[in-house]
């Protein structure tokens, strides 16, 4: 597969925090409709890689392309407009907004009639112009704004319908009233509302029990079957192994192995990265008398 055919191209990303090389030359491609997982020990650079791809962090070197177009470095807006949506390792929902309103936020790049002149927001002296226009349209909506509002409501309903028993009955509840698992589901629904070209999921099953994790696995399998391009960061290897077309293994900011799940399980470098560190910690505990 050439880079021009790839849904996502990550080229030699580097990010340093002082003397720590959190991400050190990470590069890979993801084909349209491919499900790629990133795994590795704690501190290996997984979340930092996702933060760089999504524009949350600016790389010290390297770049990201979506559908053949290079993204502006360190710009979450550029990443979202290019079709990258994500969830976070520590779930982020707006507690004082309803579930429906949280999901609607994911449509911000698709709302144009009610948010005109957004290109002027880049110029400090003109930032007030789109804000004033948006306020005026909120008070006196045009037919185009009313039609867009109806489409937005339909899209939100479609995303909530992915969770018919979990989110639909709670659509008008404030997010702070939700269980932890339903907050994570709300975050996934918000990311999917963008209709992303590439969906980045940072530990979507974190903190969930076995039943909840299995439910997330089924929903991700449905997305995969529908052709959604997905990059997953996850510690739960049973989820990774059951869903992934390909697995990347990070250690100390670098990719140390890449392949199908069965290949990765038997890779000596991967075993050492996981078990070697654990053995070293156990030896240190024995040496210090800790238990």
C-alpha positions as CSV (number, residue, x, y, z in Angstrom):
1,X,0.0,0.0,0.0
2,X,1.4,3.4,-1.0
3,X,1.2,6.3,1.4
4,X,-1.2,8.1,-1.0
5,X,-3.7,5.2,-0.5
6,X,-3.4,5.1,3.3
7,X,-6.1,6.5,5.5
8,X,-3.5,7.6,8.1
9,X,0.3,8.1,7.7
10,X,2.4,8.8,10.7
11,X,6.0,9.8,9.8
12,X,8.9,9.7,12.2
13,X,7.1,11.4,15.1
14,X,9.3,12.7,17.9
15,X,8.4,14.3,21.2
16,X,10.8,15.1,24.0
17,X,10.0,16.2,27.5
18,X,13.3,17.5,28.8
19,X,15.7,14.6,28.5
20,X,12.9,12.0,28.1
21,X,12.3,10.7,24.6
22,X,8.6,10.0,25.0
23,X,8.1,9.3,21.3
24,X,11.3,8.7,19.3
25,X,10.8,8.2,15.6
26,X,7.4,6.5,15.5
27,X,6.1,5.9,12.0
28,X,3.4,3.7,10.6
29,X,0.5,3.6,8.1
30,X,-3.1,2.5,8.5
31,X,-5.1,1.4,5.5
32,X,-8.8,2.4,5.0
33,X,-11.0,0.2,7.2
34,X,-8.0,-1.3,9.0
35,X,-8.1,-1.9,12.8
36,X,-4.6,-1.3,14.3
37,X,-3.8,-1.5,18.0
38,X,-0.9,0.0,19.8
39,X,0.2,-1.7,23.0
40,X,3.2,-1.5,25.3
41,X,4.2,-1.2,28.9
42,X,3.3,1.8,31.0
43,X,5.3,4.8,29.9
44,X,6.1,3.4,26.5
45,X,4.7,6.4,24.6
46,X,1.3,5.1,23.5
47,X,-0.9,8.0,24.7
48,X,1.7,10.6,23.7
49,X,1.6,9.1,20.1
50,X,-2.2,9.5,20.0
51,X,-1.9,13.0,21.4
52,X,0.5,13.9,18.6
53,X,-1.7,12.4,15.9
54,X,-4.8,14.2,17.2
55,X,-3.0,17.6,17.4
56,X,-3.2,17.8,21.2
57,X,0.6,17.9,21.3
58,X,3.0,19.5,18.7
59,X,5.7,17.1,17.6
60,X,9.4,18.1,17.8
61,X,9.8,16.3,14.5
62,X,7.7,14.3,12.0
63,X,4.2,14.8,10.6
64,X,0.8,13.2,10.2
65,X,-1.2,12.8,7.0
66,X,-4.9,11.9,6.6
67,X,-6.1,10.7,3.2
68,X,-2.9,12.1,1.6
69,X,-3.1,15.5,3.2
70,X,-0.5,16.7,5.7
71,X,-2.0,18.1,8.9
72,X,-0.9,21.3,10.5
73,X,1.2,20.3,13.5
74,X,-0.2,20.7,16.9
75,X,-3.7,21.7,15.8
76,X,-6.7,19.8,17.2
77,X,-9.0,21.8,14.9
78,X,-7.0,20.8,11.8
79,X,-7.1,17.1,12.9
80,X,-10.8,17.2,13.5
81,X,-11.5,18.9,10.2
82,X,-9.4,16.3,8.4
83,X,-11.6,13.6,10.0
84,X,-9.7,12.5,13.1
85,X,-11.8,11.9,16.2
86,X,-10.7,10.5,19.5
87,X,-11.5,9.5,23.0
88,X,-9.2,10.0,26.0
89,X,-7.5,7.7,28.4
90,X,-9.2,9.5,31.3
91,X,-12.8,10.0,30.0
92,X,-13.7,13.6,29.2
93,X,-17.4,14.5,29.2
94,X,-19.0,17.8,30.1
95,X,-20.8,16.9,33.4
96,X,-23.3,19.8,33.3
97,X,-24.4,19.1,29.8
98,X,-26.8,16.4,28.9
99,X,-25.8,13.2,27.1
100,X,-27.4,14.6,23.9
101,X,-25.5,17.9,24.2
102,X,-22.2,16.1,24.8
103,X,-22.7,14.0,21.6
104,X,-23.7,17.1,19.6
105,X,-20.3,18.7,20.5
106,X,-18.7,16.1,18.3
107,X,-20.5,17.6,15.3
108,X,-18.8,21.0,15.7
109,X,-16.8,20.7,12.4
110,X,-20.0,19.8,10.5
111,X,-22.0,22.7,11.7
112,X,-21.6,25.5,9.1
113,X,-24.8,27.3,8.6
114,X,-25.1,28.3,12.3
115,X,-21.3,29.1,12.5
116,X,-20.5,31.3,9.5
117,X,-17.2,33.1,8.8
118,X,-15.1,30.7,10.9
119,X,-12.1,31.3,8.7
120,X,-11.9,34.8,10.2
121,X,-11.4,33.4,13.7
122,X,-7.7,32.8,12.9
123,X,-7.1,36.6,12.8
124,X,-7.1,38.1,16.4
125,X,-8.5,41.4,15.3
126,X,-11.5,39.8,13.5
127,X,-12.4,37.0,16.0
128,X,-15.4,39.0,17.1
129,X,-17.0,38.8,13.7
130,X,-17.9,35.1,13.6
131,X,-19.0,35.2,17.2
132,X,-21.3,38.1,16.5
133,X,-22.7,36.3,13.4
134,X,-23.3,33.1,15.4
135,X,-25.1,35.0,18.1
136,X,-27.3,36.7,15.6
137,X,-28.2,33.4,14.0
138,X,-29.0,31.8,17.3
139,X,-31.5,34.6,18.0
140,X,-32.9,34.8,14.5
141,X,-32.2,31.4,12.8
142,X,-32.5,31.3,9.0
143,X,-34.2,28.4,7.1
144,X,-30.7,27.0,6.5
145,X,-29.9,27.1,10.2
146,X,-33.2,25.4,11.1
147,X,-32.6,22.7,8.5
148,X,-29.1,22.1,9.9
149,X,-30.5,21.9,13.4
150,X,-32.8,19.1,12.3
151,X,-30.0,17.2,10.6
152,X,-27.9,17.6,13.7
153,X,-30.6,16.2,15.9
154,X,-31.0,13.2,13.6
155,X,-27.3,12.5,13.6
156,X,-27.2,12.7,17.4
157,X,-30.1,10.3,17.6
158,X,-28.3,7.9,15.3
159,X,-25.2,7.9,17.5
160,X,-27.2,7.4,20.7
161,X,-28.9,4.5,19.0
162,X,-25.6,2.6,19.0
163,X,-26.2,2.3,22.8
164,X,-30.0,1.7,22.9
165,X,-30.2,0.4,26.5
166,X,-27.4,2.5,27.9
167,X,-27.6,6.0,26.5
168,X,-31.0,6.4,24.8
169,X,-33.0,6.3,28.1
170,X,-30.5,8.8,29.5
171,X,-30.2,11.2,26.6
172,X,-31.6,14.1,28.5
173,X,-29.8,13.4,31.7
174,X,-26.7,15.5,32.7
175,X,-23.5,13.6,32.2
176,X,-22.4,13.9,35.8
177,X,-25.3,11.5,36.7
178,X,-24.0,8.7,34.6
179,X,-22.0,5.7,35.6
180,X,-18.4,5.6,34.7
181,X,-19.1,3.1,31.9
182,X,-21.9,5.3,30.4
183,X,-19.6,8.3,30.4
184,X,-17.1,6.3,28.4
185,X,-19.9,5.3,26.0
186,X,-21.0,9.0,25.7
187,X,-17.4,9.9,24.8
188,X,-17.3,7.2,22.1
189,X,-20.7,8.4,20.7
190,X,-19.4,12.0,20.6
191,X,-16.3,10.9,18.6
192,X,-18.4,8.9,16.2
193,X,-20.7,11.8,15.6
194,X,-17.9,13.4,13.5
195,X,-18.2,10.5,11.1
196,X,-14.4,10.3,11.3
197,X,-12.1,9.0,8.7
198,X,-9.9,7.8,11.5
199,X,-11.1,7.0,15.0
200,X,-8.5,7.0,17.8
201,X,-9.5,5.2,20.9
202,X,-7.3,5.6,24.0
203,X,-8.2,2.7,26.4
204,X,-12.0,2.8,25.9
205,X,-12.4,-0.2,28.2
206,X,-10.3,1.2,31.0
207,X,-12.1,0.8,34.4
208,X,-14.8,-1.5,33.0
209,X,-15.7,-4.9,34.3
210,X,-15.6,-8.0,32.2
211,X,-19.2,-7.7,31.0
212,X,-18.8,-4.0,30.1
213,X,-15.6,-4.8,28.3
214,X,-17.3,-7.5,26.3
215,X,-20.0,-5.0,25.3
216,X,-17.4,-2.5,24.1
217,X,-15.7,-5.3,22.2
218,X,-19.0,-6.1,20.3
219,X,-19.5,-2.4,19.5
220,X,-16.0,-2.1,18.1
221,X,-16.4,-5.2,16.1
222,X,-19.5,-3.7,14.5
223,X,-17.6,-0.6,13.7
224,X,-14.8,-2.6,12.2
225,X,-17.3,-4.6,10.1
226,X,-18.8,-1.3,8.8
227,X,-15.4,-0.3,7.5
228,X,-14.4,2.2,10.2
229,X,-10.7,2.9,10.3
230,X,-9.6,2.5,13.9
231,X,-6.4,3.0,15.9
232,X,-6.8,1.5,19.4
233,X,-4.6,1.9,22.5
234,X,-5.5,-0.7,25.0
235,X,-4.0,-2.7,27.9
236,X,-6.7,-5.4,27.8
237,X,-4.9,-7.8,25.4
238,X,-7.9,-10.1,24.9
239,X,-9.7,-7.1,23.3
240,X,-6.7,-6.3,21.2
241,X,-6.2,-9.9,20.0
242,X,-9.9,-10.4,19.1
243,X,-10.2,-7.2,17.1
244,X,-6.9,-6.2,15.5
245,X,-5.8,-6.7,12.0
246,X,-2.3,-5.5,13.1
247,X,-0.6,-4.7,16.4
248,X,2.2,-2.2,17.0
249,X,4.2,-2.6,20.2
250,X,5.9,0.4,21.7
251,X,8.7,0.4,24.3
252,X,10.6,3.5,25.4
253,X,9.1,5.6,22.7
254,X,9.9,3.3,19.8
255,X,8.1,0.6,17.8
256,X,9.8,-2.7,18.7
257,X,7.5,-5.1,16.9
258,X,4.7,-5.1,14.4
259,X,2.4,-7.8,13.0
260,X,-0.7,-9.8,13.4
261,X,-1.9,-10.6,17.0
262,X,-0.7,-14.2,16.9
263,X,2.8,-13.1,15.7
264,X,3.1,-10.4,18.4
265,X,2.2,-12.9,21.2
266,X,5.2,-15.0,20.4
267,X,7.7,-12.2,19.7
268,X,10.6,-12.4,22.2
269,X,11.1,-8.6,22.2
270,X,7.5,-8.1,23.2
271,X,7.7,-10.7,26.0
272,X,10.9,-9.1,27.3
273,X,9.3,-5.6,27.2
274,X,6.4,-6.8,29.3
275,X,7.9,-9.6,31.4
276,X,11.4,-8.4,31.7
277,X,10.4,-5.2,33.5
278,X,8.1,-7.1,35.7
279,X,10.9,-9.5,36.6
280,X,13.2,-6.6,37.3
281,X,10.7,-5.0,39.7
282,X,10.2,-8.3,41.5
283,X,14.0,-8.7,41.9
284,X,14.2,-5.2,43.3
285,X,11.4,-6.0,45.8
286,X,13.3,-9.1,46.9
287,X,16.5,-7.2,47.3
288,X,14.9,-4.5,49.4
289,X,12.7,-6.9,51.4
290,X,9.5,-5.3,50.0
291,X,6.4,-7.4,49.4
